Amino acid sequence: MRLILEFTEFSNMRLGSGDSVPQSTHVDNPDLSMDGFSKYDANLRDSLNRLNQMYMNINKSNTAFNLRSGEVVEIGDLLNIKILRIFPKDDIFLNIYFTFSLNEKEYHGYINKVNGTNPSVHSEIFRDVNIQGGQEWVIRVKGNLIKVIKNWMSPSVGSYTALKDIDVYNQNTGELCLVPENSEIKLIRVVGDDSILINFSDVDYILKGKNYYYFNYYFSSVGNSSDGSVDTTSDIE
């Protein structure tokens, strides 16, 4: 920075008016001006305004965008939903941990109190800086993940193989019995919201409590191999 000592020197640098130098309508050296126009700053402000407008539009939409690829992210693009673990939250509720893929990238997540009245979904995809989606998109993704996993927890009628020893109750006597690992059973129907009627060795048994929710984690459909991690590629809307 140069110190200007005299008014005449100030005038000679065309920064103002003087007796011998006419008033200048512009500054020869922009670095000497106060808050002068800068093309770089103007372009930067325009770019930030455009990005802000894009973000506001995305936040109002029901879709998301992959900022890296520039593609729209549809809910149906969430593939290969796989249950990893089921943990009891307490004596009543369960937490389900799962993975899914989007554009060949795997994400982890979990549902807190999946069997409660207000389950909540948490996933790293909602913190991915490359995925920008509106609030409606986030709500739809969470709702569909809950729907798919709850449908998986409600098994279909058919034949299954036990992947481990399972406690069951005799339908007629209420006696606690054991279905040994690798035994074949038939699922007859779902009874209520927390019980499953099965047939093992021509005797009807009831699966209830946590065993009801763990059914597809403990049993494999006959003809399908499974290690307990069940691929849930049900339709996502």
N, C-alpha and C positions, 0 to 999 in steps of 0.2 A: 504494500500500500504506500502511495506517495503522498506526502504532506504538502498541501498547497498553502503557501505562506502569504501571498498577496492577492488582492482582488483582480488585478490585471492579469496575473498568471491564470487565475480561474477563468477569465474571459478568453484568454488566448487558447485555452483548451476547449473552447466552444461549449462551455457548460453554462453560460449565462450571458447577459448583456453588459456592455461596457461603453466607454466613450468612443473608443477607436474601433471596436469590433461589433458588428451588427449581431442582434440576437439570433441564435441558431434554432432552427425548428427540429433539429435532430441531433443526436450525439454521434460523433465520428467513431468513438470507441464504445461499444455496448457494455464493456466491462466496467466503465466508469459511471453507468447510469444506475438509478435506483429502481428496482423492480421493473427492469426493461423486458421487452418481449423476447422470449426464447422459443424457437421452433421446437427444440427438444422437449422442453417442459410442456408446451402446448400439445404435442403429439402424445406425451405420456398421460396428460389429463384426459385426452380424448379416448385413449386406450382403456384407462381405468373406468371411465364412464360407460364405455361399451361393455366391459366385463361385468360391471355392476348391474347393468340392464339385463345382460344374459343371465346372471345369477338370479335376479328377481323373477325373470320369466320361468327359469327352471324351477324355482321354489314354488311357483304357482301351478306347475304342471303335474300330471300323474305319471310322468315318465322320468327317467334319469339318463344322464349322459356320461359316457366314458371319455374323460378329457384327454386321455392318452391316445385312444384310437379314433376319437371323434364320432363314435357310433352311439345310437340310442340303445339304452339298456331296458329291455322288456322283462317283465316278471317271468315270462315263460323261458327266459334265458338262464334262469337258475336251475341247474341240472345236478344229477347224482347226489341227491340228499341222502345222507347215510347216518344212521344212529350209531354213535360211538359208545356212549355209556348212559346208564340211567341210575341216578343217585337219589336216595330218599332225602327229602328236605327236612322232614320230621316224621312223626308217626302217621301223618295224613298225606302230605304232599310229596311230589316227585319233581326233580330237575332232570331234563334230558339234554345231553350234549351231542352235537351233530356237526357234520361238515356238508358243504355243498360247493359246487364249482360255478364259475362265471367267466366266460372267455378263457378257459383253460387255467384259470387261477383258482386255487382252493381257499375257501373261507371257513372259519370256525364260528360256532355260535352255541347258545344254549337257551332253553325255555325254562323260566323260573315258575314253579308251581303249575306244571302243565295240566294237572288234574284239578286245579282250583277254578274258581269262578272268574278270575281275572288274571290269566297267565301273561307273563311279559317275556318278550324276545330280546336277546342281546346278541349282537354279532359285530365282528370287526369290519364287515362291509359298510356299516353305517359310519365308520371313521376313516374309510379309505379316501384319501384326498383326490384320487383319480375318478371317483364315482360321485357325481353331483346329482342328487335327486330331490324332488320336492317332498313336502310333508305328506301329501297324499300317496306318493309312491312308497315312502317308508312304511306308512300304515298298511298299504296293500301287501307289501312284502312280508311284514310281520304276521298279518292275518292269514296269508296263504301258507306260511311255514307252520303256523299252529294247526291249520286245517289239515294239511298233508300228514303231519305227525300224529294228530289225533285219529285220523282215518287209519293210519298204520297200527295204532293201538287198539283198533276194533277189528279183530281178525275175521276172516271169512270162513264159512262152512267148508270142511274138507278134511283130508288126512294129513297128519303131522308126525314128526319124529322128535322126541325129547332130546335136547342137547345137554341136559343135566338131570339129576334127580329132582323131582318136583313133588311138593306136598299138595294133596287134593283131599276133598271131603266126599265121603259116600253120600249120594243124594238122598237115600232112604234112611240111613241110620245116623248120618252126621259124623261118622267115624273118620278120624284122620288117617289117610293112607298115603302110600308112596308110589309114584310113577317112576320106575328106574330109567336112567339114561339110556338112550337109543331105543326106547320102547315106542311103538307106533300107537297113536291115539286118533280118535275121530272127533272133530269139533261138531257138535250137534247144533247149538245155537247160543247166542249171547242172551243172558238173562239179566234184565235190568241194566243199570249203569256200571256195575262193578262185579259181575259174576258171569262165568262161562260154563256151559254144560258140555262135558266131554264124555266119551265112552272109551273105556280101556278094559280089555279082556271081557267084553260083554257086560260090563257093569258101568252104570252112569255115575259120574263124579262131578263135583262143582269146583271150579277154580275161582277163588275170590281174593279180595284184598290186593296186595301188591302183585301177586301172581297173575291177576287179571291184566294189569297194566304191562307186565313183563312178558306177556304171552309170545309175541313175535320175537322177543329177545331170547326166550328159553326154548322155543319150538321152531322147527324148520319144516316148511311144506314138503311133503313126500316128493322125491324126485329132484329137489333143489338142495345143494350143499350150502351150508352157512356156518359162520364162526360166531354168530350172535350179532354181528354188525349188518343190519338189514338195509339194503338199498331201497329207498322209497321214492321211486320215480313216478309217483302218482301225478295226475294232471294238475298243473298249477295254472290258475286263471289270472 
